[in-house]
Amino acid sequence: MRNLYGSKVRTAKQWRGLLAMALAAALLVSAAPMVVWAAPEDIVVTTGAELDAALRDAPAGAVIVLANDIDAITSATYSSKDLTIDGQGYSINGSADLPKTALRFTSPRVDGVRVPNNVTIRNTVFQNLTSDVRYGGGAVGVYIGVLTIENSTFIGNSATAANGDGGAVLLDSSSSGGRLTIRNSTFVGNSAAHDGGAVSTAAAGEIVNVTFVGNTAGGQGGGYASASANAAQQGTVVNAIFSGNTAVGEEQEIFQAAPDSGHNVFTGADDAAWLSAELALNGGLTPSFALLDVADSPAIDKGDLDRAPALDQRGAARDYLPDIGAYEHQQPAGTFRNVAKLNVVSAPQTMPGPIDFSLSALIYAADRVNTVEAVFAYDPAIFKATAAVVPTGYEVASVAVSEEKGLISVVLGVANTGIIGFDDFENIVTARLIVRDGRTPSAASLSLRSLRAYSRGAAVELRTLRDTVSAPLSYAAGNPLDVNRDGLVDAADLSLALYHYGAVYTDPDWGTASAADVNSDGVVNVTDIVTLVNEIQRAAFAD
């Protein structure tokens, strides 16, 4: 196979196999960090004409990489594409004198069936692009399919047609299984003649940790609009900032029938003293609005932990109290806030058999915490609790199980000990659940009904993170290290585990990838790789 410029390249499958074998060999002889290599199929573009050609002719699965800022040209319409655009921080720039610069992806019928698009955009700046066609999408318009946008910024784009929706982004795909996902991105100064000054969609999906500032709509939803009246076909919006967006209609910031998913901030431009007034790189590839360290910020520490990405738009790590918006404010060292973080310490999941949850509560508080009271809930119709115990070493330690209600109540107490600012109540409870006859759940979970902490008798107000902890269940048998189930544990198993590296139990292909999860913790990570390497080395030395 050859790329667009005539160079001979291996297929993606061949490249992944060679890369996996190379990494496997490296891990067996070295503990050096792994290096991410660019695949030879990547198509590097330096001009608007090259970008246009790449979008038209790129094979399925291609990655188009920007090597510099690009001046957009009047774009063609691209049909049924499966590709990724990685801007590496560079921008695609339009001009007021040049119409129709938006990237438009359509879905023509093939044998009477529409072939959907699958487009991913990351690390790219779109600035001053326009669309004057009927549907809209000033910078990016996808008509039927899936659109994913990450770590990108959209500035001053516009959909100018009378019915133009989505000043920056439009996904029109409600009837064809479409999905719009936008994470860690910023939209500023975009405009639409109709709905959705920045983003408009008629599909399911999610808008997570996105910042919308100063976008305008001639209809509804200055920041975001969903065109579907069916709440089930609308995206969820969580951890988003809406500041100073305006619309001619009544719904100024956001327009959708689905209920607010929570952890969002809505504010007028004049009331956003906690948000930087200027876009800046802030140490990242694409510009963002920084969160200012002011008292009573509505965004700092107010995000939903379970929904927030691990990194922000810049690539900076989000902490255990994630912020709202694309930017994560970095707390000064030694800063403590009253919060409780609940973790699953260990949860064997091989079925059939009992499921043991060992839970740890990490209490971050400004005062010493001496007592913890917790109530956990499980589904008594699916599980029965056969044991629940608390650890030794506490002056007060009690646990009670209500089988009828599916509740486990725990009290732990110590004297005036502990570290000011941080207390660690490890293994506050170990609960053993048994799946009832005839049930085959895919996961077991304990929900935190309540968690209270006390400092020398005085209640400490806590914000609780991770109200539900769960463990995926595996029904696999045999040697868990034999990833490919050929009766051997060797480099072939390591290669397959590397292929699935990063998979988690919520992924659609987890049924295949789970074989590489050798320690059954719901994720294929470095622990699985190291376990396999150690076993292969042990066997080699034994021989």
Kinemage of the C-alpha trace (Angstrom):
@kinemage 1
@onewidth
@group {chain A} dominant
@subgroup {mainchain}
@vectorlist {calphas} color= white
{ca met a 1} P 0.000 0.000 0.000
{ca arg a 2} L 1.232 3.539 -0.739
{ca asn a 3} L 0.297 6.839 0.882
{ca leu a 4} L -0.964 9.911 -0.970
{ca tyr a 5} L 2.561 10.910 -1.881
{ca gly a 6} L 3.611 7.535 -3.325
{ca ser a 7} L 5.693 6.198 -0.428
{ca lys a 8} L 5.300 2.494 0.302
{ca val a 9} L 3.922 1.843 3.788
{ca arg a 10} L 2.763 -1.119 5.813
{ca thr a 11} L -0.881 -1.570 6.696
{ca ala a 12} L -2.074 -0.408 10.119
{ca lys a 13} L -2.479 -4.023 11.212
{ca gln a 14} L 1.086 -4.893 10.137
{ca trp a 15} L 2.470 -1.826 11.882
{ca arg a 16} L 0.665 -2.555 15.157
{ca gly a 17} L 1.964 -6.127 15.111
{ca leu a 18} L 5.575 -5.045 14.504
{ca leu a 19} L 5.308 -2.346 17.149
{ca ala a 20} L 3.857 -4.757 19.699
{ca met a 21} L 6.678 -7.271 19.096
{ca ala a 22} L 9.311 -4.554 19.344
{ca leu a 23} L 7.870 -3.283 22.601
{ca ala a 24} L 7.626 -6.811 23.965
{ca ala a 25} L 11.316 -7.412 23.233
{ca ala a 26} L 12.269 -4.082 24.774
{ca leu a 27} L 10.352 -4.805 27.961
{ca leu a 28} L 12.113 -8.138 28.371
{ca val a 29} L 15.558 -6.552 28.359
{ca ser a 30} L 15.062 -3.019 29.611
{ca ala a 31} L 13.093 -0.980 32.112
{ca ala a 32} L 13.443 2.188 30.020
{ca pro a 33} L 10.254 4.217 29.350
{ca met a 34} L 8.286 3.322 26.213
{ca val a 35} L 8.395 5.737 23.280
{ca val a 36} L 5.359 6.524 21.141
{ca trp a 37} L 6.229 6.220 17.458
{ca ala a 38} L 4.390 7.991 14.645
{ca ala a 39} L 2.860 5.503 12.239
{ca pro a 40} L 4.098 5.726 8.639
{ca glu a 41} L 0.500 5.986 7.410
{ca asp a 42} L 0.220 9.488 8.937
{ca ile a 43} L -0.342 12.099 6.245
{ca val a 44} L 1.557 15.339 6.932
{ca val a 45} L 0.072 18.483 5.377
{ca thr a 46} L 1.495 22.005 5.156
{ca thr a 47} L -1.027 23.913 3.003
{ca gly a 48} L -4.765 24.247 2.558
{ca ala a 49} L -4.547 22.454 -0.791
{ca glu a 50} L -2.711 19.504 0.781
{ca leu a 51} L -5.295 19.329 3.565
{ca asp a 52} L -8.095 19.330 0.999
{ca ala a 53} L -6.432 16.518 -0.975
{ca ala a 54} L -5.788 14.491 2.162
{ca leu a 55} L -9.406 14.789 3.297
{ca arg a 56} L -10.643 13.681 -0.125
{ca asp a 57} L -8.272 10.790 -0.747
{ca ala a 58} L -7.100 9.515 2.644
{ca pro a 59} L -7.763 5.808 3.275
{ca ala a 60} L -9.984 4.680 6.131
{ca gly a 61} L -8.329 5.096 9.508
{ca ala a 62} L -5.825 7.679 8.298
{ca val a 63} L -4.341 10.315 10.600
{ca ile a 64} L -3.811 13.724 9.007
{ca val a 65} L -1.157 15.763 10.820
{ca leu a 66} L -0.685 19.529 10.496
{ca ala a 67} L 2.982 20.562 10.277
{ca asn a 68} L 2.304 24.313 10.516
{ca asp a 69} L -0.510 26.860 10.547
{ca ile a 70} L -2.638 26.532 7.404
{ca asp a 71} L -4.615 29.089 5.413
{ca ala a 72} L -7.903 27.434 4.504
{ca ile a 73} L -9.135 27.245 0.932
{ca thr a 74} L -12.691 26.926 -0.341
{ca ser a 75} L -13.258 23.351 0.735
{ca ala a 76} L -14.780 20.469 -1.093
{ca thr a 77} L -17.417 18.217 0.453
{ca tyr a 78} L -15.926 15.010 1.832
{ca ser a 79} L -18.002 11.835 1.731
{ca ser a 80} L -18.194 9.013 4.292
{ca lys a 81} L -14.786 9.585 5.861
{ca asp a 82} L -13.114 7.618 8.657
{ca leu a 83} L -10.120 9.705 9.731
{ca thr a 84} L -8.399 11.768 12.418
{ca ile a 85} L -7.070 15.315 12.174
{ca asp a 86} L -4.249 16.031 14.653
{ca gly a 87} L -3.316 19.690 14.532
{ca gln a 88} L -0.413 19.381 16.996
{ca gly a 89} L -1.371 22.863 18.180
{ca tyr a 90} L -1.405 24.455 14.721
{ca ser a 91} L -4.380 26.322 13.290
{ca ile a 92} L -6.598 26.222 10.216
{ca asn a 93} L -7.334 29.878 9.399
{ca gly a 94} L -10.135 31.287 7.298
{ca ser a 95} L -10.581 34.722 5.774
{ca ala a 96} L -13.479 37.132 5.560
{ca asp a 97} L -12.883 37.311 1.795
{ca leu a 98} L -13.069 33.547 1.294
{ca pro a 99} L -16.455 31.787 1.731
{ca lys a 100} L -17.174 28.134 2.379
{ca thr a 101} L -13.979 27.232 4.214
{ca ala a 102} L -15.712 24.872 6.655
{ca leu a 103} L -14.792 21.187 6.587
{ca arg a 104} L -18.021 19.438 5.544
{ca phe a 105} L -18.478 15.665 5.737
{ca thr a 106} L -21.553 14.202 4.047
{ca ser a 107} L -22.983 10.688 3.837
{ca pro a 108} L -24.197 9.689 0.371
{ca arg a 109} L -26.177 6.524 -0.158
{ca val a 110} L -24.423 3.377 -1.374
{ca asp a 111} L -26.873 0.712 -2.567
{ca gly a 112} L -29.597 2.645 -0.787
{ca val a 113} L -27.762 2.782 2.554
{ca arg a 114} L -26.007 5.848 3.921
{ca val a 115} L -22.363 5.272 4.882
{ca pro a 116} L -21.688 7.299 8.049
{ca asn a 117} L -18.619 9.383 8.830
{ca asn a 118} L -16.291 8.763 11.752
{ca val a 119} L -14.223 11.907 12.284
{ca thr a 120} L -11.892 12.706 15.184
{ca ile a 121} L -10.269 16.114 15.703
{ca arg a 122} L -7.641 16.813 18.349
{ca asn a 123} L -5.079 19.499 19.218
{ca thr a 124} L -6.334 21.830 16.483
{ca val a 125} L -7.290 25.523 16.347
{ca phe a 126} L -10.066 26.536 13.913
{ca gln a 127} L -10.244 30.284 13.347
{ca asn a 128} L -12.498 32.454 11.164
{ca leu a 129} L -13.884 29.640 9.002
{ca thr a 130} L -17.342 30.026 7.466
{ca ser a 131} L -20.210 28.019 6.046
{ca asp a 132} L -23.059 29.535 4.065
{ca val a 133} L -24.820 26.258 3.276
{ca arg a 134} L -28.275 25.342 4.521
{ca tyr a 135} L -27.377 23.198 7.527
{ca gly a 136} L -24.415 25.074 8.986
{ca gly a 137} L -21.294 24.022 10.851
{ca gly a 138} L -19.075 27.094 10.472
{ca ala a 139} L -15.784 25.220 11.017
{ca val a 140} L -16.760 21.525 10.986
{ca gly a 141} L -20.031 20.027 9.765
{ca val a 142} L -20.722 16.296 9.887
{ca tyr a 143} L -23.922 15.091 8.258
{ca ile a 144} L -24.568 11.523 9.491
{ca gly a 145} L -21.984 9.809 11.663
{ca val a 146} L -19.745 10.189 14.678
{ca leu a 147} L -17.708 13.288 15.535
{ca thr a 148} L -15.179 13.453 18.380
{ca ile a 149} L -13.315 16.653 19.313
{ca glu a 150} L -10.589 16.820 21.967
{ca asn a 151} L -8.167 19.494 23.189
{ca ser a 152} L -9.117 21.951 20.443
{ca thr a 153} L -10.100 25.619 20.219
{ca phe a 154} L -12.650 27.268 17.912
{ca ile a 155} L -12.385 31.053 17.468
{ca gly a 156} L -14.633 33.370 15.427
{ca asn a 157} L -16.158 30.789 13.102
{ca ser a 158} L -19.627 31.378 11.625
{ca ala a 159} L -22.590 29.619 10.016
{ca thr a 160} L -24.241 32.362 7.956
{ca ala a 161} L -27.088 30.669 6.064
{ca ala a 162} L -30.590 31.607 7.210
{ca asn a 163} L -31.064 28.177 8.843
{ca gly a 164} L -27.398 27.710 9.671
{ca asp a 165} L -26.878 25.921 13.013
{ca gly a 166} L -23.605 25.468 14.856
{ca gly a 167} L -21.379 28.496 14.389
{ca ala a 168} L -18.320 26.288 14.940
{ca val a 169} L -19.527 22.667 14.976
{ca leu a 170} L -22.586 20.852 13.657
{ca leu a 171} L -23.436 17.160 13.844
{ca asp a 172} L -26.693 16.378 12.046
{ca ser a 173} L -27.222 12.677 12.669
{ca ser a 174} L -30.224 12.024 14.923
{ca ser a 175} L -31.725 9.201 12.863
{ca ser a 176} L -28.538 7.281 12.045
{ca gly a 177} L -26.873 6.367 15.330
{ca gly a 178} L -24.792 9.516 15.367
{ca arg a 179} L -22.776 10.653 18.356
{ca leu a 180} L -21.043 13.923 19.216
{ca thr a 181} L -18.318 13.940 21.861
{ca ile a 182} L -16.412 17.099 22.805
{ca arg a 183} L -13.874 17.071 25.640
{ca asn a 184} L -11.395 19.615 26.969
{ca ser a 185} L -12.076 22.230 24.292
{ca thr a 186} L -12.767 25.966 24.101
{ca phe a 187} L -15.266 27.882 21.940
{ca val a 188} L -15.054 31.679 21.789
{ca gly a 189} L -16.676 34.287 19.560
{ca asn a 190} L -18.419 31.890 17.162
{ca ser a 191} L -21.810 32.737 15.653
{ca ala a 192} L -24.737 31.024 13.974
{ca ala a 193} L -27.628 32.598 12.111
{ca his a 194} L -29.966 30.033 13.680
{ca asp a 195} L -29.386 27.783 16.743
{ca gly a 196} L -26.184 26.920 18.572
{ca gly a 197} L -23.788 29.850 18.389
{ca ala a 198} L -20.867 27.481 19.013
{ca val a 199} L -22.215 23.917 18.779
{ca ser a 200} L -25.399 22.371 17.438
{ca thr a 201} L -26.264 18.698 17.311
{ca ala a 202} L -29.139 16.351 16.637
{ca ala a 203} L -27.514 13.291 18.164
{ca ala a 204} L -26.614 11.667 21.456
{ca gly a 205} L -23.191 12.119 23.025
{ca glu a 206} L -21.486 14.199 25.670
{ca ile a 207} L -19.978 17.631 26.133
{ca val a 208} L -17.453 17.324 28.976
{ca asn a 209} L -15.173 20.008 30.453
{ca val a 210} L -15.756 22.476 27.653
{ca thr a 211} L -15.605 26.283 27.921
{ca phe a 212} L -18.033 28.439 25.901
{ca val a 213} L -17.359 32.202 25.932
{ca gly a 214} L -19.029 34.999 23.965
{ca asn a 215} L -20.734 32.922 21.271
{ca thr a 216} L -23.955 34.184 19.635
{ca ala a 217} L -27.009 32.667 17.951
{ca gly a 218} L -29.774 34.212 15.900
{ca gly a 219} L -32.130 31.569 17.295
{ca gln a 220} L -31.661 29.606 20.522
{ca gly a 221} L -28.618 28.571 22.549
{ca gly a 222} L -25.784 31.042 22.251
{ca gly a 223} L -23.341 28.369 23.404
{ca tyr a 224} L -24.904 24.976 22.683
{ca ala a 225} L -28.122 23.748 21.094
{ca ser a 226} L -29.671 20.333 20.601
{ca ala a 227} L -32.018 20.113 17.660
{ca ser a 228} L -33.735 16.937 18.865
{ca ala a 229} L -36.938 17.162 20.878
{ca asn a 230} L -36.265 13.625 22.149
{ca ala a 231} L -34.238 13.815 25.367
{ca ala a 232} L -32.866 10.302 24.756
{ca gln a 233} L -31.227 11.532 21.530
{ca gln a 234} L -29.597 14.537 23.170
{ca gly a 235} L -26.086 14.808 24.489
{ca thr a 236} L -25.281 15.317 28.137
{ca val a 237} L -23.468 18.504 29.123
{ca val a 238} L -21.343 18.295 32.277
{ca asn a 239} L -18.457 20.276 33.788
{ca ala a 240} L -18.995 23.028 31.203
{ca ile a 241} L -18.575 26.803 31.512
{ca phe a 242} L -21.040 29.081 29.694
{ca ser a 243} L -20.001 32.723 29.984
{ca gly a 244} L -21.455 35.661 28.088
{ca asn a 245} L -23.114 33.636 25.328
{ca thr a 246} L -26.181 35.305 23.813
{ca ala a 247} L -29.119 34.402 21.598
{ca val a 248} L -32.114 36.158 20.107
{ca gly a 249} L -34.371 33.462 21.575
{ca glu a 250} L -35.146 32.977 25.242
{ca glu a 251} L -32.521 30.284 25.793
{ca gln a 252} L -29.369 32.368 25.928
{ca glu a 253} L -26.644 29.896 26.897
{ca ile a 254} L -27.902 26.384 26.207
{ca phe a 255} L -30.946 24.980 24.416
{ca gln a 256} L -31.996 21.373 24.921
{ca ala a 257} L -34.933 19.312 26.152
{ca ala a 258} L -32.792 16.990 28.304
{ca pro a 259} L -32.312 18.012 31.938
{ca asp a 260} L -29.126 19.738 33.026
{ca ser a 261} L -26.524 17.063 33.835
{ca gly a 262} L -25.126 19.216 36.625
{ca his a 263} L -21.732 20.670 37.478
{ca asn a 264} L -22.120 23.420 34.868
{ca val a 265} L -21.559 27.160 35.329
{ca phe a 266} L -23.741 29.770 33.633
{ca thr a 267} L -22.709 33.407 33.987
{ca gly a 268} L -22.804 36.707 32.175
{ca ala a 269} L -19.557 38.126 30.834
{ca asp a 270} L -19.592 40.882 33.465
{ca asp a 271} L -19.895 38.338 36.283
{ca ala a 272} L -16.942 36.161 35.280
{ca ala a 273} L -14.155 37.800 37.281
{ca trp a 274} L -12.964 34.283 38.125
{ca leu a 275} L -12.212 33.556 34.446
{ca ser a 276} L -9.257 34.984 32.533
{ca ala a 277} L -10.338 37.630 30.028
{ca glu a 278} L -7.796 36.534 27.422
{ca leu a 279} L -7.090 33.320 25.560
{ca ala a 280} L -3.579 31.991 26.113
{ca leu a 281} L -1.657 28.776 25.568
{ca asn a 282} L -1.170 28.426 29.337
{ca gly a 283} L 1.477 25.793 28.729
{ca gly a 284} L -0.618 23.733 26.299
{ca leu a 285} L -0.800 23.218 22.549
{ca thr a 286} L -4.093 25.057 22.020
{ca pro a 287} L -5.296 28.261 23.734
{ca ser a 288} L -7.667 28.170 26.699
{ca phe a 289} L -9.134 30.463 29.354
{ca ala a 290} L -7.381 30.111 32.702
{ca leu a 291} L -9.340 29.894 35.944
{ca leu a 292} L -8.275 32.632 38.341
{ca asp a 293} L -7.597 31.824 41.975
{ca val a 294} L -10.320 33.957 43.563
{ca ala a 295} L -12.515 33.339 46.572
{ca asp a 296} L -15.783 31.513 45.928
{ca ser a 297} L -14.914 30.522 42.380
{ca pro a 298} L -17.904 28.669 40.878
{ca ala a 299} L -15.588 26.514 38.759
{ca ile a 300} L -12.535 25.530 40.837
{ca asp a 301} L -13.054 22.157 42.587
{ca lys a 302} L -16.711 22.022 41.485
{ca gly a 303} L -16.496 19.414 38.717
{ca asp a 304} L -17.854 15.876 38.576
{ca leu a 305} L -14.878 13.589 39.243
{ca asp a 306} L -16.394 10.536 37.580
{ca arg a 307} L -17.025 12.417 34.331
{ca ala a 308} L -13.920 14.617 34.164
{ca pro a 309} L -11.053 13.487 31.904
{ca ala a 310} L -7.796 12.709 33.701
{ca leu a 311} L -6.056 15.605 31.909
{ca asp a 312} L -7.230 19.090 30.951
{ca gln a 313} L -7.013 20.815 27.549
{ca arg a 314} L -3.332 21.625 28.116
{ca gly a 315} L -2.459 18.088 29.153
{ca ala a 316} L -2.166 19.040 32.846
{ca ala a 317} L -3.439 16.495 35.352
{ca arg a 318} L -6.786 17.113 37.029
{ca asp a 319} L -6.705 16.603 40.787
{ca tyr a 320} L -9.078 14.747 43.104
{ca leu a 321} L -11.353 17.826 43.075
{ca pro a 322} L -11.564 18.513 39.329
{ca asp a 323} L -12.528 21.917 37.999
{ca ile a 324} L -15.306 22.899 35.627
{ca gly a 325} L -14.256 23.913 32.126
{ca ala a 326} L -11.389 23.002 29.822
{ca tyr a 327} L -8.685 24.376 32.155
{ca glu a 328} L -7.637 22.817 35.464
{ca his a 329} L -6.382 25.259 38.096
{ca gln a 330} L -3.263 23.918 39.800
{ca gln a 331} L -3.623 24.169 43.571
{ca pro a 332} L -0.619 25.388 45.577
{ca ala a 333} L 1.279 22.656 47.401
{ca gly a 334} L -0.073 21.977 50.863
{ca thr a 335} L -3.621 23.146 50.084
{ca phe a 336} L -6.271 21.068 51.903
{ca arg a 337} L -9.974 20.960 51.266
{ca asn a 338} L -12.586 18.963 53.147
{ca val a 339} L -13.296 16.011 50.909
{ca ala a 340} L -13.610 12.238 51.118
{ca lys a 341} L -12.417 10.010 48.301
{ca leu a 342} L -13.652 6.428 48.288
{ca asn a 343} L -11.620 3.783 46.469
{ca val a 344} L -11.844 0.083 45.761
{ca val a 345} L -8.589 -1.254 47.188
{ca ser a 346} L -9.120 -4.811 46.046
{ca ala a 347} L -12.021 -6.584 44.445
{ca pro a 348} L -11.483 -10.109 43.058
{ca gln a 349} L -13.949 -10.559 40.262
{ca thr a 350} L -13.577 -14.121 38.952
{ca met a 351} L -16.972 -15.757 38.696
{ca pro a 352} L -18.554 -17.897 39.949
{ca gly a 353} L -17.531 -17.044 43.465
{ca pro a 354} L -17.780 -14.299 46.066
{ca ile a 355} L -17.021 -10.672 45.275
{ca asp a 356} L -14.911 -9.006 47.959
{ca phe a 357} L -14.882 -5.221 48.119
{ca ser a 358} L -12.134 -3.775 50.273
{ca leu a 359} L -12.802 -0.055 50.531
{ca ser a 360} L -10.593 2.792 51.697
{ca ala a 361} L -11.778 6.283 52.612
{ca leu a 362} L -9.213 9.047 52.266
{ca ile a 363} L -10.344 12.039 54.293
{ca tyr a 364} L -8.845 15.382 53.328
{ca ala a 365} L -9.723 17.887 56.048
{ca ala a 366} L -8.333 20.977 57.741
{ca asp a 367} L -8.816 19.427 61.206
{ca arg a 368} L -8.022 16.022 62.643
{ca val a 369} L -10.729 13.507 61.776
{ca asn a 370} L -11.314 11.006 64.573
{ca thr a 371} L -14.519 9.210 63.614
{ca val a 372} L -16.043 8.044 60.357
{ca glu a 373} L -19.599 6.808 59.856
{ca ala a 374} L -20.459 5.277 56.498
{ca val a 375} L -23.486 3.531 55.017
{ca phe a 376} L -23.160 1.534 51.790
{ca ala a 377} L -25.961 0.095 49.677
{ca tyr a 378} L -26.127 -2.837 47.261
{ca asp a 379} L -28.963 -4.357 45.250
{ca pro a 380} L -30.485 -7.098 47.449
{ca ala a 381} L -32.410 -8.492 44.466
{ca ile a 382} L -29.125 -9.420 42.762
{ca phe a 383} L -26.681 -9.923 45.647
{ca lys a 384} L -26.677 -11.159 49.186
{ca ala a 385} L -24.034 -10.029 51.681
{ca thr a 386} L -22.509 -13.017 53.478
{ca ala a 387} L -19.879 -11.058 55.410
{ca ala a 388} L -18.886 -7.485 56.196
{ca val a 389} L -15.963 -6.758 58.510
{ca val a 390} L -13.947 -3.746 59.609
{ca pro a 391} L -10.211 -3.697 60.294
{ca thr a 392} L -8.591 -3.929 63.714
{ca gly a 393} L -6.670 -1.107 65.359
{ca tyr a 394} L -9.568 1.262 65.979
{ca glu a 395} L -10.922 2.068 69.416
{ca val a 396} L -14.422 1.971 67.981
{ca ala a 397} L -15.140 -0.447 65.130
{ca ser a 398} L -18.568 -1.756 64.291
{ca val a 399} L -20.416 -3.027 61.239
{ca ala a 400} L -24.025 -4.030 60.657
{ca val a 401} L -25.701 -5.606 57.634
{ca ser a 402} L -29.357 -5.147 56.743
{ca glu a 403} L -29.996 -7.982 54.288
{ca glu a 404} L -33.576 -6.894 53.623
{ca lys a 405} L -32.649 -3.320 52.722
{ca gly a 406} L -29.255 -4.098 51.231
{ca leu a 407} L -27.354 -1.787 53.588
{ca ile a 408} L -23.955 -2.069 55.276
{ca ser a 409} L -23.363 0.410 58.118
{ca val a 410} L -19.865 1.073 59.460
{ca val a 411} L -18.498 3.162 62.353
{ca leu a 412} L -14.757 3.625 62.936
{ca gly a 413} L -13.252 5.778 65.663
{ca val a 414} L -9.877 6.712 67.100
{ca ala a 415} L -8.656 9.017 69.874
{ca asn a 416} L -7.130 12.422 69.187
{ca thr a 417} L -4.656 11.072 66.694
{ca gly a 418} L -4.162 11.579 63.006
{ca ile a 419} L -2.362 14.095 60.839
{ca ile a 420} L -3.728 17.620 60.549
{ca gly a 421} L -4.950 18.087 57.019
{ca phe a 422} L -5.007 14.449 55.983
{ca asp a 423} L -6.400 11.298 57.570
{ca asp a 424} L -6.306 7.873 56.023
{ca phe a 425} L -8.986 5.423 57.143
{ca glu a 426} L -7.700 2.445 55.204
{ca asn a 427} L -9.888 -0.587 54.558
{ca ile a 428} L -12.897 0.843 56.360
{ca val a 429} L -14.921 -2.193 55.364
{ca thr a 430} L -14.557 -5.460 53.493
{ca ala a 431} L -17.890 -6.577 52.101
{ca arg a 432} L -18.455 -9.994 50.566
{ca leu a 433} L -21.291 -10.227 48.065
{ca ile a 434} L -22.670 -13.414 46.522
{ca val a 435} L -24.619 -13.357 43.269
{ca arg a 436} L -28.064 -14.837 43.772
{ca asp a 437} L -29.030 -17.922 41.789
{ca gly a 438} L -30.066 -17.213 38.227
{ca arg a 439} L -28.384 -13.818 38.070
{ca thr a 440} L -25.461 -12.975 35.769
{ca pro a 441} L -24.590 -9.320 36.414
{ca ser a 442} L -21.799 -7.664 34.435
{ca ala a 443} L -20.605 -5.695 37.456
{ca ala a 444} L -21.049 -5.521 41.197
{ca ser a 445} L -21.321 -2.177 42.947
{ca leu a 446} L -21.580 -0.594 46.349
{ca ser a 447} L -23.228 2.821 46.503
{ca leu a 448} L -22.285 5.246 49.250
{ca arg a 449} L -25.521 6.299 50.948
{ca ser a 450} L -23.807 8.569 53.453
{ca leu a 451} L -20.379 9.394 54.823
{ca arg a 452} L -19.863 11.545 57.906
{ca ala a 453} L -16.657 12.552 59.619
{ca tyr a 454} L -16.184 14.037 63.084
{ca ser a 455} L -13.300 15.967 64.629
{ca arg a 456} L -13.309 15.563 68.423
{ca gly a 457} L -17.084 15.225 68.349
{ca ala a 458} L -17.751 18.136 65.978
{ca ala a 459} L -19.097 17.255 62.531
{ca val a 460} L -16.820 17.985 59.580
{ca glu a 461} L -18.697 18.911 56.420
{ca leu a 462} L -17.356 16.740 53.616
{ca arg a 463} L -17.750 16.684 49.886
{ca thr a 464} L -17.873 13.045 48.804
{ca leu a 465} L -16.190 11.801 45.677
{ca arg a 466} L -17.136 8.592 43.896
{ca asp a 467} L -20.519 7.882 45.444
{ca thr a 468} L -20.577 4.503 43.696
{ca val a 469} L -17.731 2.023 43.555
{ca ser a 470} L -17.990 -0.985 41.296
{ca ala a 471} L -16.011 -3.957 40.085
{ca pro a 472} L -16.476 -5.637 36.689
{ca leu a 473} L -17.035 -9.380 36.786
{ca ser a 474} L -15.054 -11.875 34.749
{ca tyr a 475} L -16.250 -15.399 33.971
{ca ala a 476} L -12.955 -16.499 32.379
{ca ala a 477} L -11.363 -19.791 33.408
{ca gly a 478} L -7.839 -21.202 33.108
{ca asn a 479} L -4.466 -19.470 33.560
{ca pro a 480} L -5.135 -15.693 33.536
{ca leu a 481} L -1.600 -15.062 32.175
{ca asp a 482} L -2.330 -17.127 29.054
{ca val a 483} L -3.782 -14.148 27.193
{ca asn a 484} L -4.217 -15.869 23.828
{ca arg a 485} L -5.426 -19.128 25.444
{ca asp a 486} L -2.910 -21.345 23.622
{ca gly a 487} L -1.740 -23.131 26.781
{ca leu a 488} L 1.545 -21.188 26.965
{ca val a 489} L 2.677 -17.962 28.616
{ca asp a 490} L 5.160 -16.395 26.228
{ca ala a 491} L 5.953 -13.334 24.103
{ca ala a 492} L 2.802 -13.889 22.042
{ca asp a 493} L 0.706 -13.210 25.164
{ca leu a 494} L 2.768 -10.094 25.886
{ca ser a 495} L 2.274 -8.824 22.332
{ca leu a 496} L -1.475 -9.289 22.597
{ca ala a 497} L -1.553 -7.513 25.971
{ca leu a 498} L 0.393 -4.585 24.493
{ca tyr a 499} L -2.112 -4.430 21.637
{ca his a 500} L -4.937 -3.969 24.159
{ca tyr a 501} L -2.921 -1.631 26.404
{ca gly a 502} L -5.135 1.117 27.839
{ca ala a 503} L -8.430 -0.749 27.399
{ca val a 504} L -10.931 -0.419 30.254
{ca tyr a 505} L -13.971 -2.457 31.143
{ca thr a 506} L -16.380 0.210 29.872
{ca asp a 507} L -14.989 -0.027 26.321
{ca pro a 508} L -17.271 -1.600 23.679
{ca asp a 509} L -14.622 -4.223 22.804
{ca trp a 510} L -13.890 -5.206 26.415
{ca gly a 511} L -15.164 -8.717 25.709
{ca thr a 512} L -12.024 -9.252 23.602
{ca ala a 513} L -9.603 -6.998 25.459
{ca ser a 514} L -10.442 -8.430 28.911
{ca ala a 515} L -8.212 -11.447 28.231
{ca ala a 516} L -5.234 -9.075 28.606
{ca asp a 517} L -6.455 -7.914 32.023
{ca val a 518} L -4.446 -10.577 33.824
{ca asn a 519} L -5.098 -9.222 37.324
{ca ser a 520} L -8.837 -8.650 36.680
{ca asp a 521} L -8.921 -5.038 37.848
{ca gly a 522} L -10.940 -3.779 34.867
{ca val a 523} L -8.086 -2.113 32.985
{ca val a 524} L -5.165 -3.273 30.860
{ca asn a 525} L -2.245 -1.290 32.216
{ca val a 526} L 1.417 -1.463 33.185
{ca thr a 527} L 0.647 -3.861 36.055
{ca asp a 528} L -0.583 -6.483 33.582
{ca ile a 529} L 2.454 -5.942 31.332
{ca val a 530} L 4.948 -6.199 34.195
{ca thr a 531} L 3.204 -9.342 35.520
{ca leu a 532} L 3.553 -11.016 32.129
{ca val a 533} L 7.182 -9.909 31.729
{ca asn a 534} L 8.064 -11.280 35.170
{ca glu a 535} L 6.402 -14.626 34.444
{ca ile a 536} L 8.146 -14.963 31.083
{ca gln a 537} L 11.502 -14.138 32.665
{ca arg a 538} L 10.860 -16.563 35.538
{ca ala a 539} L 10.054 -19.366 33.117
{ca ala a 540} L 13.142 -18.582 31.014
{ca phe a 541} L 15.465 -18.756 34.026
{ca ala a 542} L 13.750 -21.909 35.278
{ca asp a 543} L 14.518 -23.604 31.978
